[in-house]
Amino acid sequence: MKKFMIEKMAARIAAGGAASLALLVQTAQAAVPTEVTTAITSAGTDLQTVAVAIIAAMAAFWGIKAIGTKLGLWK
């Protein structure tokens, strides 16, 4: 009986929290100027470019290390 009451209360709290969060997100999105949205979009593009560059550098390093190990230049 006690466990059922706790689960029921937790469900109510979760539903109320989700509704409050949804209202907060809707309010926040309505107040964002277009310049901010553009800046966030361009920052996301820049971040993607940097991530690809880092992954490419890691792959190049791995390749050089693998070749160096095969040739006995790298231990």
C-alpha positions as a printed NumPy array, in Angstrom:
array([[  0.   ,   0.   ,   0.   ],
       [  2.755,   2.449,   0.957],
       [  4.737,   1.704,  -2.208],
       [  1.664,   2.37 ,  -4.361],
       [  1.128,   5.765,  -2.71 ],
       [  4.771,   6.745,  -3.258],
       [  4.621,   5.728,  -6.924],
       [  1.374,   7.648,  -7.401],
       [  2.853,  10.775,  -5.808],
       [  6.026,  10.473,  -7.888],
       [  3.928,  10.247, -11.054],
       [  2.036,  13.406, -10.106],
       [  5.25 ,  15.29 ,  -9.383],
       [  6.785,  14.15 , -12.666],
       [  3.708,  15.179, -14.652],
       [  3.625,  18.59 , -12.985],
       [  7.349,  19.091, -13.519],
       [  7.096,  18.154, -17.19 ],
       [  4.209,  20.565, -17.729],
       [  6.112,  23.384, -16.008],
       [  9.223,  22.673, -18.043],
       [  7.255,  22.659, -21.299],
       [  5.699,  26.02 , -20.417],
       [  9.108,  27.452, -19.541],
       [ 10.636,  26.259, -22.822],
       [  7.787,  27.702, -24.869],
       [  8.124,  31.047, -23.108],
       [ 11.893,  31.112, -23.566],
       [ 11.704,  30.313, -27.267],
       [  9.206,  33.084, -27.909],
       [ 11.555,  35.735, -26.467],
       [ 14.684,  34.83 , -28.489],
       [ 15.6  ,  37.434, -31.143],
       [ 16.462,  36.297, -34.657],
       [ 20.077,  37.492, -34.281],
       [ 20.577,  35.112, -31.369],
       [ 19.092,  32.224, -33.338],
       [ 21.41 ,  32.992, -36.248],
       [ 24.432,  33.192, -33.939],
       [ 23.56 ,  29.847, -32.324],
       [ 23.154,  28.224, -35.737],
       [ 26.507,  29.542, -36.964],
       [ 28.192,  28.464, -33.712],
       [ 26.787,  24.962, -34.232],
       [ 28.239,  24.902, -37.754],
       [ 31.62 ,  26.072, -36.437],
       [ 31.542,  23.426, -33.714],
       [ 30.832,  20.735, -36.297],
       [ 33.786,  21.912, -38.395],
       [ 36.1  ,  21.81 , -35.381],
       [ 34.872,  18.335, -34.388],
       [ 35.533,  16.987, -37.885],
       [ 39.017,  18.54 , -37.869],
       [ 39.817,  16.923, -34.504],
       [ 38.612,  13.512, -35.665],
       [ 40.634,  13.839, -38.879],
       [ 43.758,  14.766, -36.885],
       [ 43.246,  11.77 , -34.588],
       [ 42.835,   9.442, -37.586],
       [ 45.984,  10.866, -39.205],
       [ 47.953,  10.412, -35.987],
       [ 46.701,   6.834, -35.671],
       [ 47.716,   6.122, -39.275],
       [ 51.188,   7.575, -38.814],
       [ 51.631,   5.608, -35.598],
       [ 50.481,   2.368, -37.257],
       [ 52.893,   2.837, -40.161],
       [ 55.723,   3.817, -37.801],
       [ 55.083,   0.723, -35.686],
       [ 55.177,  -1.553, -38.752],
       [ 58.447,   0.02 , -39.907],
       [ 59.986,  -0.201, -36.438],
       [ 60.234,   3.565, -36.043],
       [ 57.686,   3.748, -33.247],
       [ 57.523,   1.41 , -30.297]])
